[in-house]
Amino acid sequence: MTTAARPSAPAVAVRGLAHRYASGAGDVVALDGVDLHVEAGEFVSIVGPSGCGKTTLLRAVAGLLAPSEGSVAVFGGTPEAAQTAHALGLVSQDPGLLPWRSVEANVRLALELTGVTTDVPGLLARVGIAAFARHRPGELSGGMRQRVALARAIAHGPRLLLMDEPFGALDELSREVIRLELVRLWERDRPAVLFVTHAIREAVMLSDRVVVMSGLPGRMLDEIAIDLPRPRIESIESTAPFAALVDRVRAALRAGAHGDARGGV
């Protein structure tokens, strides 16, 4: 199977997505009527309260979950076709590294599975872990393990990077360092990115757009264009335009918490 991609096809096109989980107390509606577009090369963050369906949405885009209703297209084809074409990269909060393989061997695993070749030492240098190439994951800090996971996810050159709270378990300093590294990598290679986070400032720092979701059932409340200049550096977080955008995202989340869900973007 191959991806039926067109030059004009968005990286992600989600239409009318709904998903229900069965439970002993009855079905739980995780998503309800979600529409979302991510253009090629665009960085879009999703924020919302815990349990609002953000991870469910990401899993549907990755082809790891069949939604109850609606459709998901990735570069004009199915998520499964995008997987077959090695167009997807995935990073989650758990790095998921193989403990018996070295850093370099963990990154090479993605290449072994896809048949793609790349300069692995150069890639490790780009994410700041070249000096740890022969170390095993158990010998690394949490931040270093996430750098390995990021290197593995981008090793095969995916056109869409899906990131589910990838920095959630890190301390604040490690989070800031790897976040800026992600910005540099994205500005160099420009994959489309769909990034799930609870951190509002992080979403504003990274994104072209921030999508705000309601609590269960997960619906799109608002989307906010982040019209800050690129390349972005850490000092931008102390500016008035940055603070104003953070306030807009926070206000949208508070409106959703008070039941102001409009049911669409």
LUMVOMAR-596849 format. One record per residue (C-alpha): residue number from 1; chain; x, y, z. Coordinates in nm, 4 decimals, always signed. Layout:
// residues N
<site><num>NUM</num><chaine>A</chaine><u>X</u><v>Y</v><w>Z</w></site>
...
END
This chain:
// residues 265
<site><num>1</num><chaine>A</chaine><u>+0.0000</u><v>+0.0000</v><w>+0.0000</w></site>
<site><num>2</num><chaine>A</chaine><u>+0.1288</u><v>+0.3486</v><w>-0.0769</w></site>
<site><num>3</num><chaine>A</chaine><u>+0.0198</u><v>+0.6915</v><w>+0.0365</w></site>
<site><num>4</num><chaine>A</chaine><u>-0.2142</u><v>+0.8592</v><w>-0.2098</w></site>
<site><num>5</num><chaine>A</chaine><u>-0.0509</u><v>+1.1943</v><w>-0.1483</w></site>
<site><num>6</num><chaine>A</chaine><u>-0.1021</u><v>+1.5082</v><w>-0.3499</w></site>
<site><num>7</num><chaine>A</chaine><u>+0.1198</u><v>+1.8175</v><w>-0.3316</w></site>
<site><num>8</num><chaine>A</chaine><u>-0.1798</u><v>+2.0143</v><w>-0.1968</w></site>
<site><num>9</num><chaine>A</chaine><u>-0.2880</u><v>+1.7522</v><w>+0.0564</w></site>
<site><num>10</num><chaine>A</chaine><u>-0.2546</u><v>+1.8613</v><w>+0.4194</w></site>
<site><num>11</num><chaine>A</chaine><u>-0.0345</u><v>+1.6599</v><w>+0.6494</w></site>
<site><num>12</num><chaine>A</chaine><u>-0.3378</u><v>+1.5799</v><w>+0.8661</w></site>
<site><num>13</num><chaine>A</chaine><u>-0.7082</u><v>+1.6140</v><w>+0.7857</w></site>
<site><num>14</num><chaine>A</chaine><u>-0.9467</u><v>+1.5013</v><w>+1.0600</w></site>
<site><num>15</num><chaine>A</chaine><u>-1.3195</u><v>+1.5327</v><w>+0.9942</w></site>
<site><num>16</num><chaine>A</chaine><u>-1.6062</u><v>+1.4617</v><w>+1.2316</w></site>
<site><num>17</num><chaine>A</chaine><u>-1.3932</u><v>+1.2394</v><w>+1.4524</w></site>
<site><num>18</num><chaine>A</chaine><u>-1.5671</u><v>+1.0688</v><w>+1.7417</w></site>
<site><num>19</num><chaine>A</chaine><u>-1.4521</u><v>+0.7856</v><w>+1.9627</w></site>
<site><num>20</num><chaine>A</chaine><u>-1.6171</u><v>+0.5910</v><w>+2.2418</w></site>
<site><num>21</num><chaine>A</chaine><u>-1.4564</u><v>+0.3547</v><w>+2.4903</w></site>
<site><num>22</num><chaine>A</chaine><u>-1.6652</u><v>+0.0766</v><w>+2.6398</w></site>
<site><num>23</num><chaine>A</chaine><u>-1.6690</u><v>+0.0496</v><w>+3.0199</w></site>
<site><num>24</num><chaine>A</chaine><u>-1.8662</u><v>-0.1360</v><w>+3.2829</w></site>
<site><num>25</num><chaine>A</chaine><u>-2.0626</u><v>+0.1815</v><w>+3.3564</w></site>
<site><num>26</num><chaine>A</chaine><u>-2.1420</u><v>+0.2423</v><w>+2.9886</w></site>
<site><num>27</num><chaine>A</chaine><u>-1.9630</u><v>+0.4004</v><w>+2.6951</w></site>
<site><num>28</num><chaine>A</chaine><u>-1.7252</u><v>+0.6890</v><w>+2.7609</w></site>
<site><num>29</num><chaine>A</chaine><u>-1.7214</u><v>+0.9461</v><w>+2.4794</w></site>
<site><num>30</num><chaine>A</chaine><u>-1.3584</u><v>+1.0557</v><w>+2.4467</w></site>
<site><num>31</num><chaine>A</chaine><u>-1.3944</u><v>+1.2626</v><w>+2.1284</w></site>
<site><num>32</num><chaine>A</chaine><u>-1.7033</u><v>+1.4181</v><w>+1.9755</w></site>
<site><num>33</num><chaine>A</chaine><u>-1.7110</u><v>+1.5773</v><w>+1.6300</w></site>
<site><num>34</num><chaine>A</chaine><u>-1.3466</u><v>+1.6826</v><w>+1.6099</w></site>
<site><num>35</num><chaine>A</chaine><u>-1.2212</u><v>+1.8597</v><w>+1.2962</w></site>
<site><num>36</num><chaine>A</chaine><u>-0.8506</u><v>+1.9368</v><w>+1.2603</w></site>
<site><num>37</num><chaine>A</chaine><u>-0.6150</u><v>+2.0286</v><w>+0.9767</w></site>
<site><num>38</num><chaine>A</chaine><u>-0.2365</u><v>+2.0455</v><w>+0.9911</w></site>
<site><num>39</num><chaine>A</chaine><u>-0.0592</u><v>+2.1704</v><w>+0.6811</w></site>
<site><num>40</num><chaine>A</chaine><u>+0.2692</u><v>+2.0271</v><w>+0.5556</w></site>
<site><num>41</num><chaine>A</chaine><u>+0.5531</u><v>+2.1822</v><w>+0.7548</w></site>
<site><num>42</num><chaine>A</chaine><u>+0.3204</u><v>+2.3334</v><w>+1.0152</w></site>
<site><num>43</num><chaine>A</chaine><u>+0.3743</u><v>+2.3028</v><w>+1.3914</w></site>
<site><num>44</num><chaine>A</chaine><u>+0.0422</u><v>+2.2641</v><w>+1.5743</w></site>
<site><num>45</num><chaine>A</chaine><u>+0.0040</u><v>+2.2086</v><w>+1.9485</w></site>
<site><num>46</num><chaine>A</chaine><u>-0.3031</u><v>+2.0693</v><w>+2.1228</w></site>
<site><num>47</num><chaine>A</chaine><u>-0.3768</u><v>+2.1750</v><w>+2.4794</w></site>
<site><num>48</num><chaine>A</chaine><u>-0.6651</u><v>+2.0787</v><w>+2.7050</w></site>
<site><num>49</num><chaine>A</chaine><u>-0.7501</u><v>+1.9375</v><w>+3.0460</w></site>
<site><num>50</num><chaine>A</chaine><u>-0.6361</u><v>+1.5905</v><w>+3.1470</w></site>
<site><num>51</num><chaine>A</chaine><u>-0.8504</u><v>+1.3165</v><w>+2.9993</w></site>
<site><num>52</num><chaine>A</chaine><u>-0.9974</u><v>+1.5337</v><w>+2.7220</w></site>
<site><num>53</num><chaine>A</chaine><u>-0.9040</u><v>+1.2936</v><w>+2.4422</w></site>
<site><num>54</num><chaine>A</chaine><u>-0.5776</u><v>+1.4489</v><w>+2.3231</w></site>
<site><num>55</num><chaine>A</chaine><u>-0.3920</u><v>+1.1174</v><w>+2.3241</w></site>
<site><num>56</num><chaine>A</chaine><u>-0.6904</u><v>+0.9417</v><w>+2.1637</w></site>
<site><num>57</num><chaine>A</chaine><u>-0.6790</u><v>+1.1948</v><w>+1.8813</w></site>
<site><num>58</num><chaine>A</chaine><u>-0.3055</u><v>+1.1478</v><w>+1.8342</w></site>
<site><num>59</num><chaine>A</chaine><u>-0.3433</u><v>+0.7685</v><w>+1.8300</w></site>
<site><num>60</num><chaine>A</chaine><u>-0.6113</u><v>+0.7968</v><w>+1.5621</w></site>
<site><num>61</num><chaine>A</chaine><u>-0.3823</u><v>+1.0126</v><w>+1.3465</w></site>
<site><num>62</num><chaine>A</chaine><u>-0.1009</u><v>+0.7595</v><w>+1.3967</w></site>
<site><num>63</num><chaine>A</chaine><u>-0.3248</u><v>+0.4746</v><w>+1.2829</w></site>
<site><num>64</num><chaine>A</chaine><u>-0.3014</u><v>+0.3056</v><w>+1.6231</w></site>
<site><num>65</num><chaine>A</chaine><u>-0.6739</u><v>+0.3388</v><w>+1.6912</w></site>
<site><num>66</num><chaine>A</chaine><u>-0.9799</u><v>+0.3010</v><w>+1.4668</w></site>
<site><num>67</num><chaine>A</chaine><u>-1.2219</u><v>+0.5855</v><w>+1.5549</w></site>
<site><num>68</num><chaine>A</chaine><u>-1.5896</u><v>+0.5162</v><w>+1.6151</w></site>
<site><num>69</num><chaine>A</chaine><u>-1.6938</u><v>+0.7823</v><w>+1.3633</w></site>
<site><num>70</num><chaine>A</chaine><u>-1.5362</u><v>+1.0275</v><w>+1.1216</w></site>
<site><num>71</num><chaine>A</chaine><u>-1.2247</u><v>+1.0139</v><w>+0.9070</w></site>
<site><num>72</num><chaine>A</chaine><u>-0.8504</u><v>+1.0709</v><w>+0.9349</w></site>
<site><num>73</num><chaine>A</chaine><u>-0.6282</u><v>+1.1380</v><w>+0.6327</w></site>
<site><num>74</num><chaine>A</chaine><u>-0.2501</u><v>+1.1751</v><w>+0.6452</w></site>
<site><num>75</num><chaine>A</chaine><u>-0.0968</u><v>+1.3376</v><w>+0.3374</w></site>
<site><num>76</num><chaine>A</chaine><u>-0.4150</u><v>+1.2523</v><w>+0.1491</w></site>
<site><num>77</num><chaine>A</chaine><u>-0.4131</u><v>+0.8814</v><w>+0.2377</w></site>
<site><num>78</num><chaine>A</chaine><u>-0.4847</u><v>+0.6631</v><w>+0.5374</w></site>
<site><num>79</num><chaine>A</chaine><u>-0.2674</u><v>+0.6670</v><w>+0.8496</w></site>
<site><num>80</num><chaine>A</chaine><u>-0.1810</u><v>+0.3039</v><w>+0.7761</w></site>
<site><num>81</num><chaine>A</chaine><u>-0.0551</u><v>+0.4014</v><w>+0.4308</w></site>
<site><num>82</num><chaine>A</chaine><u>+0.1563</u><v>+0.6764</v><w>+0.5869</w></site>
<site><num>83</num><chaine>A</chaine><u>+0.3041</u><v>+0.4185</v><w>+0.8240</w></site>
<site><num>84</num><chaine>A</chaine><u>+0.3881</u><v>+0.1915</v><w>+0.5312</w></site>
<site><num>85</num><chaine>A</chaine><u>+0.5555</u><v>+0.4826</v><w>+0.3527</w></site>
<site><num>86</num><chaine>A</chaine><u>+0.7525</u><v>+0.5633</v><w>+0.6722</w></site>
<site><num>87</num><chaine>A</chaine><u>+0.6062</u><v>+0.9141</v><w>+0.6745</w></site>
<site><num>88</num><chaine>A</chaine><u>+0.5341</u><v>+0.9154</v><w>+1.0495</w></site>
<site><num>89</num><chaine>A</chaine><u>+0.7524</u><v>+0.9594</v><w>+1.3559</w></site>
<site><num>90</num><chaine>A</chaine><u>+0.6168</u><v>+0.9195</v><w>+1.7088</w></site>
<site><num>91</num><chaine>A</chaine><u>+0.7520</u><v>+1.0434</v><w>+2.0432</w></site>
<site><num>92</num><chaine>A</chaine><u>+0.5630</u><v>+0.9840</v><w>+2.3691</w></site>
<site><num>93</num><chaine>A</chaine><u>+0.6259</u><v>+1.0653</v><w>+2.7350</w></site>
<site><num>94</num><chaine>A</chaine><u>+0.7838</u><v>+0.7214</v><w>+2.7809</w></site>
<site><num>95</num><chaine>A</chaine><u>+1.0935</u><v>+0.7070</v><w>+2.5576</w></site>
<site><num>96</num><chaine>A</chaine><u>+1.0383</u><v>+0.3339</v><w>+2.5019</w></site>
<site><num>97</num><chaine>A</chaine><u>+1.4079</u><v>+0.2612</v><w>+2.4498</w></site>
<site><num>98</num><chaine>A</chaine><u>+1.5426</u><v>-0.0934</v><w>+2.4433</w></site>
<site><num>99</num><chaine>A</chaine><u>+1.7566</u><v>-0.1206</v><w>+2.7578</w></site>
<site><num>100</num><chaine>A</chaine><u>+1.9974</u><v>-0.3775</v><w>+2.6129</w></site>
<site><num>101</num><chaine>A</chaine><u>+2.0861</u><v>-0.1618</v><w>+2.3117</w></site>
<site><num>102</num><chaine>A</chaine><u>+2.3206</u><v>+0.1349</v><w>+2.3135</w></site>
<site><num>103</num><chaine>A</chaine><u>+2.2053</u><v>+0.4861</v><w>+2.2293</w></site>
<site><num>104</num><chaine>A</chaine><u>+2.3326</u><v>+0.4491</v><w>+1.8741</w></site>
<site><num>105</num><chaine>A</chaine><u>+2.1758</u><v>+0.1043</v><w>+1.8362</w></site>
<site><num>106</num><chaine>A</chaine><u>+1.8392</u><v>+0.2338</v><w>+1.9587</w></site>
<site><num>107</num><chaine>A</chaine><u>+1.8454</u><v>+0.5072</v><w>+1.6947</w></site>
<site><num>108</num><chaine>A</chaine><u>+1.9580</u><v>+0.2628</v><w>+1.4271</w></site>
<site><num>109</num><chaine>A</chaine><u>+1.6570</u><v>+0.0456</v><w>+1.5058</w></site>
<site><num>110</num><chaine>A</chaine><u>+1.4319</u><v>+0.2890</v><w>+1.3214</w></site>
<site><num>111</num><chaine>A</chaine><u>+1.6586</u><v>+0.2608</v><w>+1.0180</w></site>
<site><num>112</num><chaine>A</chaine><u>+1.6624</u><v>-0.1181</v><w>+1.0365</w></site>
<site><num>113</num><chaine>A</chaine><u>+1.2817</u><v>-0.1212</v><w>+1.0335</w></site>
<site><num>114</num><chaine>A</chaine><u>+1.2409</u><v>+0.1284</v><w>+0.7493</w></site>
<site><num>115</num><chaine>A</chaine><u>+1.5428</u><v>+0.0473</v><w>+0.5334</w></site>
<site><num>116</num><chaine>A</chaine><u>+1.6399</u><v>+0.4148</v><w>+0.5306</w></site>
<site><num>117</num><chaine>A</chaine><u>+2.0044</u><v>+0.5169</v><w>+0.5616</w></site>
<site><num>118</num><chaine>A</chaine><u>+2.1240</u><v>+0.8286</v><w>+0.7391</w></site>
<site><num>119</num><chaine>A</chaine><u>+2.4259</u><v>+0.9735</v><w>+0.9168</w></site>
<site><num>120</num><chaine>A</chaine><u>+2.3543</u><v>+0.8442</v><w>+1.2675</w></site>
<site><num>121</num><chaine>A</chaine><u>+2.6618</u><v>+1.0033</v><w>+1.4343</w></site>
<site><num>122</num><chaine>A</chaine><u>+2.5636</u><v>+1.3345</v><w>+1.2761</w></site>
<site><num>123</num><chaine>A</chaine><u>+2.2063</u><v>+1.2945</v><w>+1.3974</w></site>
<site><num>124</num><chaine>A</chaine><u>+2.3233</u><v>+1.2201</v><w>+1.7513</w></site>
<site><num>125</num><chaine>A</chaine><u>+2.5361</u><v>+1.5344</v><w>+1.7373</w></site>
<site><num>126</num><chaine>A</chaine><u>+2.2345</u><v>+1.7406</v><w>+1.6251</w></site>
<site><num>127</num><chaine>A</chaine><u>+2.0345</u><v>+1.6382</v><w>+1.9323</w></site>
<site><num>128</num><chaine>A</chaine><u>+2.3325</u><v>+1.6752</v><w>+2.1655</w></site>
<site><num>129</num><chaine>A</chaine><u>+2.3995</u><v>+1.3113</v><w>+2.2580</w></site>
<site><num>130</num><chaine>A</chaine><u>+2.6973</u><v>+1.2190</v><w>+2.0390</w></site>
<site><num>131</num><chaine>A</chaine><u>+2.9176</u><v>+1.1719</v><w>+2.3458</w></site>
<site><num>132</num><chaine>A</chaine><u>+2.6763</u><v>+0.9080</v><w>+2.4770</w></site>
<site><num>133</num><chaine>A</chaine><u>+2.6512</u><v>+0.6952</v><w>+2.1633</w></site>
<site><num>134</num><chaine>A</chaine><u>+2.7805</u><v>+0.3801</v><w>+2.3351</w></site>
<site><num>135</num><chaine>A</chaine><u>+2.5881</u><v>+0.4273</v><w>+2.6602</w></site>
<site><num>136</num><chaine>A</chaine><u>+2.2781</u><v>+0.2261</v><w>+2.7401</w></site>
<site><num>137</num><chaine>A</chaine><u>+1.9495</u><v>+0.3969</v><w>+2.8376</w></site>
<site><num>138</num><chaine>A</chaine><u>+1.9856</u><v>+0.3035</v><w>+3.2049</w></site>
<site><num>139</num><chaine>A</chaine><u>+2.3037</u><v>+0.5116</v><w>+3.2203</w></site>
<site><num>140</num><chaine>A</chaine><u>+2.1289</u><v>+0.8290</v><w>+3.1008</w></site>
<site><num>141</num><chaine>A</chaine><u>+1.9170</u><v>+1.0976</v><w>+3.2635</w></site>
<site><num>142</num><chaine>A</chaine><u>+1.5502</u><v>+1.1372</v><w>+3.1694</w></site>
<site><num>143</num><chaine>A</chaine><u>+1.6313</u><v>+1.4322</v><w>+2.9457</w></site>
<site><num>144</num><chaine>A</chaine><u>+1.9024</u><v>+1.2405</v><w>+2.7642</w></site>
<site><num>145</num><chaine>A</chaine><u>+1.6687</u><v>+0.9460</v><w>+2.7074</w></site>
<site><num>146</num><chaine>A</chaine><u>+1.4145</u><v>+1.1799</v><w>+2.5516</w></site>
<site><num>147</num><chaine>A</chaine><u>+1.6843</u><v>+1.3131</v><w>+2.3192</w></site>
<site><num>148</num><chaine>A</chaine><u>+1.7484</u><v>+0.9536</v><w>+2.2087</w></site>
<site><num>149</num><chaine>A</chaine><u>+1.3756</u><v>+0.9018</v><w>+2.1522</w></site>
<site><num>150</num><chaine>A</chaine><u>+1.3604</u><v>+1.2205</v><w>+1.9453</w></site>
<site><num>151</num><chaine>A</chaine><u>+1.6627</u><v>+1.1149</v><w>+1.7382</w></site>
<site><num>152</num><chaine>A</chaine><u>+1.5043</u><v>+0.7739</v><w>+1.6763</w></site>
<site><num>153</num><chaine>A</chaine><u>+1.1743</u><v>+0.9338</v><w>+1.5712</w></site>
<site><num>154</num><chaine>A</chaine><u>+1.3350</u><v>+1.1620</v><w>+1.3124</w></site>
<site><num>155</num><chaine>A</chaine><u>+1.6104</u><v>+0.9251</v><w>+1.1927</w></site>
<site><num>156</num><chaine>A</chaine><u>+1.4135</u><v>+0.8053</v><w>+0.8898</w></site>
<site><num>157</num><chaine>A</chaine><u>+1.3106</u><v>+1.1575</v><w>+0.7875</w></site>
<site><num>158</num><chaine>A</chaine><u>+0.9357</u><v>+1.1489</v><w>+0.8605</w></site>
<site><num>159</num><chaine>A</chaine><u>+0.7156</u><v>+1.4163</v><w>+0.7074</w></site>
<site><num>160</num><chaine>A</chaine><u>+0.4853</u><v>+1.4139</v><w>+1.0122</w></site>
<site><num>161</num><chaine>A</chaine><u>+0.6049</u><v>+1.4013</v><w>+1.3731</w></site>
<site><num>162</num><chaine>A</chaine><u>+0.3483</u><v>+1.3101</v><w>+1.6397</w></site>
<site><num>163</num><chaine>A</chaine><u>+0.4485</u><v>+1.4041</v><w>+1.9943</w></site>
<site><num>164</num><chaine>A</chaine><u>+0.2425</u><v>+1.3099</v><w>+2.3003</w></site>
<site><num>165</num><chaine>A</chaine><u>+0.3582</u><v>+1.4944</v><w>+2.6142</w></site>
<site><num>166</num><chaine>A</chaine><u>+0.7201</u><v>+1.4127</v><w>+2.5253</w></site>
<site><num>167</num><chaine>A</chaine><u>+0.8670</u><v>+1.6395</v><w>+2.7918</w></site>
<site><num>168</num><chaine>A</chaine><u>+0.6093</u><v>+1.5788</v><w>+3.0657</w></site>
<site><num>169</num><chaine>A</chaine><u>+0.8371</u><v>+1.3730</v><w>+3.2917</w></site>
<site><num>170</num><chaine>A</chaine><u>+1.1357</u><v>+1.6080</v><w>+3.2704</w></site>
<site><num>171</num><chaine>A</chaine><u>+1.2522</u><v>+1.8696</v><w>+3.5175</w></site>
<site><num>172</num><chaine>A</chaine><u>+1.2052</u><v>+2.2295</v><w>+3.4078</w></site>
<site><num>173</num><chaine>A</chaine><u>+1.5663</u><v>+2.2901</v><w>+3.3021</w></site>
<site><num>174</num><chaine>A</chaine><u>+1.5865</u><v>+1.9693</v><w>+3.0955</w></site>
<site><num>175</num><chaine>A</chaine><u>+1.2491</u><v>+2.0546</v><w>+2.9434</w></site>
<site><num>176</num><chaine>A</chaine><u>+1.3673</u><v>+2.3983</v><w>+2.8330</w></site>
<site><num>177</num><chaine>A</chaine><u>+1.6884</u><v>+2.2634</v><w>+2.6788</w></site>
<site><num>178</num><chaine>A</chaine><u>+1.5254</u><v>+1.9871</v><w>+2.4761</w></site>
<site><num>179</num><chaine>A</chaine><u>+1.2356</u><v>+2.2137</v><w>+2.3771</w></site>
<site><num>180</num><chaine>A</chaine><u>+1.4783</u><v>+2.4611</v><w>+2.2191</w></site>
<site><num>181</num><chaine>A</chaine><u>+1.6543</u><v>+2.1701</v><w>+2.0510</w></site>
<site><num>182</num><chaine>A</chaine><u>+1.3216</u><v>+2.0632</v><w>+1.9016</w></site>
<site><num>183</num><chaine>A</chaine><u>+1.2641</u><v>+2.4155</v><w>+1.7689</w></site>
<site><num>184</num><chaine>A</chaine><u>+1.6030</u><v>+2.4107</v><w>+1.5961</w></site>
<site><num>185</num><chaine>A</chaine><u>+1.5432</u><v>+2.0667</v><w>+1.4461</w></site>
<site><num>186</num><chaine>A</chaine><u>+1.1994</u><v>+2.1663</v><w>+1.3190</w></site>
<site><num>187</num><chaine>A</chaine><u>+1.3241</u><v>+2.4924</v><w>+1.1693</w></site>
<site><num>188</num><chaine>A</chaine><u>+1.5945</u><v>+2.2996</v><w>+0.9848</w></site>
<site><num>189</num><chaine>A</chaine><u>+1.3906</u><v>+2.0038</v><w>+0.8524</w></site>
<site><num>190</num><chaine>A</chaine><u>+1.0306</u><v>+2.1366</v><w>+0.8632</w></site>
<site><num>191</num><chaine>A</chaine><u>+0.8262</u><v>+1.8217</v><w>+0.9165</w></site>
<site><num>192</num><chaine>A</chaine><u>+0.4640</u><v>+1.8780</v><w>+1.0119</w></site>
<site><num>193</num><chaine>A</chaine><u>+0.4314</u><v>+1.8402</v><w>+1.3895</w></site>
<site><num>194</num><chaine>A</chaine><u>+0.1249</u><v>+1.7602</v><w>+1.5990</w></site>
<site><num>195</num><chaine>A</chaine><u>+0.2284</u><v>+1.8202</v><w>+1.9596</w></site>
<site><num>196</num><chaine>A</chaine><u>+0.0199</u><v>+1.7371</v><w>+2.2677</w></site>
<site><num>197</num><chaine>A</chaine><u>+0.1085</u><v>+1.9236</v><w>+2.5876</w></site>
<site><num>198</num><chaine>A</chaine><u>-0.0392</u><v>+2.0564</v><w>+2.9108</w></site>
<site><num>199</num><chaine>A</chaine><u>+0.2124</u><v>+2.3436</v><w>+2.9191</w></site>
<site><num>200</num><chaine>A</chaine><u>+0.0642</u><v>+2.6619</v><w>+2.7720</w></site>
<site><num>201</num><chaine>A</chaine><u>+0.3923</u><v>+2.8535</v><w>+2.7456</w></site>
<site><num>202</num><chaine>A</chaine><u>+0.5547</u><v>+2.5555</v><w>+2.5771</w></site>
<site><num>203</num><chaine>A</chaine><u>+0.2721</u><v>+2.5390</v><w>+2.3211</w></site>
<site><num>204</num><chaine>A</chaine><u>+0.3058</u><v>+2.9096</v><w>+2.2409</w></site>
<site><num>205</num><chaine>A</chaine><u>+0.6852</u><v>+2.8905</v><w>+2.2177</w></site>
<site><num>206</num><chaine>A</chaine><u>+0.6830</u><v>+2.6023</v><w>+1.9725</w></site>
<site><num>207</num><chaine>A</chaine><u>+0.3774</u><v>+2.6447</v><w>+1.7560</w></site>
<site><num>208</num><chaine>A</chaine><u>+0.2344</u><v>+2.8090</v><w>+1.4486</w></site>
<site><num>209</num><chaine>A</chaine><u>-0.1119</u><v>+2.7387</v><w>+1.5918</w></site>
<site><num>210</num><chaine>A</chaine><u>-0.2445</u><v>+2.6230</v><w>+1.9277</w></site>
<site><num>211</num><chaine>A</chaine><u>-0.5665</u><v>+2.4203</v><w>+1.9304</w></site>
<site><num>212</num><chaine>A</chaine><u>-0.7634</u><v>+2.4240</v><w>+2.2571</w></site>
<site><num>213</num><chaine>A</chaine><u>-0.9797</u><v>+2.1252</v><w>+2.3519</w></site>
<site><num>214</num><chaine>A</chaine><u>-1.2615</u><v>+2.0980</v><w>+2.6046</w></site>
<site><num>215</num><chaine>A</chaine><u>-1.2999</u><v>+1.8374</v><w>+2.8750</w></site>
<site><num>216</num><chaine>A</chaine><u>-1.4861</u><v>+1.5166</v><w>+2.8042</w></site>
<site><num>217</num><chaine>A</chaine><u>-1.6255</u><v>+1.4694</v><w>+2.5551</w></site>
<site><num>218</num><chaine>A</chaine><u>-1.3256</u><v>+1.6185</v><w>+2.3744</w></site>
<site><num>219</num><chaine>A</chaine><u>-1.4243</u><v>+1.8940</v><w>+2.1329</w></site>
<site><num>220</num><chaine>A</chaine><u>-1.2317</u><v>+2.1729</v><w>+1.9662</w></site>
<site><num>221</num><chaine>A</chaine><u>-1.2960</u><v>+2.4992</v><w>+2.1497</w></site>
<site><num>222</num><chaine>A</chaine><u>-1.0644</u><v>+2.7408</v><w>+1.9749</w></site>
<site><num>223</num><chaine>A</chaine><u>-0.7532</u><v>+2.7734</v><w>+1.7650</w></site>
<site><num>224</num><chaine>A</chaine><u>-0.5063</u><v>+3.0546</v><w>+1.8129</w></site>
<site><num>225</num><chaine>A</chaine><u>-0.2521</u><v>+3.1615</v><w>+1.5527</w></site>
<site><num>226</num><chaine>A</chaine><u>+0.0928</u><v>+3.2190</v><w>+1.7046</w></site>
<site><num>227</num><chaine>A</chaine><u>+0.2203</u><v>+3.5104</v><w>+1.4992</w></site>
<site><num>228</num><chaine>A</chaine><u>+0.5592</u><v>+3.5402</v><w>+1.6677</w></site>
<site><num>229</num><chaine>A</chaine><u>+0.8723</u><v>+3.5765</v><w>+1.4550</w></site>
<site><num>230</num><chaine>A</chaine><u>+1.0982</u><v>+3.2815</v><w>+1.3787</w></site>
<site><num>231</num><chaine>A</chaine><u>+1.3583</u><v>+3.1652</v><w>+1.4537</w></site>
<site><num>232</num><chaine>A</chaine><u>+1.2409</u><v>+3.1664</v><w>+1.8149</w></site>
<site><num>233</num><chaine>A</chaine><u>+1.4849</u><v>+3.2058</v><w>+2.0971</w></site>
<site><num>234</num><chaine>A</chaine><u>+1.4358</u><v>+3.1761</v><w>+2.4710</w></site>
<site><num>235</num><chaine>A</chaine><u>+1.4244</u><v>+3.5531</v><w>+2.5279</w></site>
<site><num>236</num><chaine>A</chaine><u>+1.0983</u><v>+3.5798</v><w>+2.3327</w></site>
<site><num>237</num><chaine>A</chaine><u>+0.9187</u><v>+3.4375</v><w>+2.6360</w></site>
<site><num>238</num><chaine>A</chaine><u>+0.9752</u><v>+3.7623</v><w>+2.8246</w></site>
<site><num>239</num><chaine>A</chaine><u>+0.8045</u><v>+3.9807</v><w>+2.5597</w></site>
<site><num>240</num><chaine>A</chaine><u>+0.4567</u><v>+4.1352</v><w>+2.5764</w></site>
<site><num>241</num><chaine>A</chaine><u>+0.3296</u><v>+3.9638</v><w>+2.2552</w></site>
<site><num>242</num><chaine>A</chaine><u>+0.4278</u><v>+3.6254</v><w>+2.3981</w></site>
<site><num>243</num><chaine>A</chaine><u>+0.2497</u><v>+3.6978</v><w>+2.7264</w></site>
<site><num>244</num><chaine>A</chaine><u>-0.0619</u><v>+3.8119</v><w>+2.5396</w></site>
<site><num>245</num><chaine>A</chaine><u>-0.0790</u><v>+3.4845</v><w>+2.3453</w></site>
<site><num>246</num><chaine>A</chaine><u>-0.0314</u><v>+3.2811</v><w>+2.6638</w></site>
<site><num>247</num><chaine>A</chaine><u>-0.3224</u><v>+3.4748</v><w>+2.8168</w></site>
<site><num>248</num><chaine>A</chaine><u>-0.5420</u><v>+3.4028</v><w>+2.5126</w></site>
<site><num>249</num><chaine>A</chaine><u>-0.4768</u><v>+3.0296</v><w>+2.5333</w></site>
<site><num>250</num><chaine>A</chaine><u>-0.5355</u><v>+3.0297</v><w>+2.9092</w></site>
<site><num>251</num><chaine>A</chaine><u>-0.8627</u><v>+3.2212</v><w>+2.8658</w></site>
<site><num>252</num><chaine>A</chaine><u>-0.9840</u><v>+2.9670</v><w>+2.6094</w></site>
<site><num>253</num><chaine>A</chaine><u>-0.9053</u><v>+2.6825</v><w>+2.8488</w></site>
<site><num>254</num><chaine>A</chaine><u>-1.0890</u><v>+2.8568</v><w>+3.1326</w></site>
<site><num>255</num><chaine>A</chaine><u>-1.3908</u><v>+2.9175</v><w>+2.9096</w></site>
<site><num>256</num><chaine>A</chaine><u>-1.3979</u><v>+2.5470</v><w>+2.8299</w></site>
<site><num>257</num><chaine>A</chaine><u>-1.3770</u><v>+2.4599</v><w>+3.1975</w></site>
<site><num>258</num><chaine>A</chaine><u>-1.6951</u><v>+2.6653</v><w>+3.2501</w></site>
<site><num>259</num><chaine>A</chaine><u>-1.8801</u><v>+2.4772</v><w>+2.9775</w></site>
<site><num>260</num><chaine>A</chaine><u>-1.8318</u><v>+2.7261</v><w>+2.6952</w></site>
<site><num>261</num><chaine>A</chaine><u>-1.7729</u><v>+2.4499</v><w>+2.4387</w></site>
<site><num>262</num><chaine>A</chaine><u>-1.8775</u><v>+2.5509</v><w>+2.0915</w></site>
<site><num>263</num><chaine>A</chaine><u>-1.8309</u><v>+2.2028</v><w>+1.9491</w></site>
<site><num>264</num><chaine>A</chaine><u>-1.5968</u><v>+2.3019</v><w>+1.6687</w></site>
<site><num>265</num><chaine>A</chaine><u>-1.2944</u><v>+2.5037</v><w>+1.5654</w></site>
END
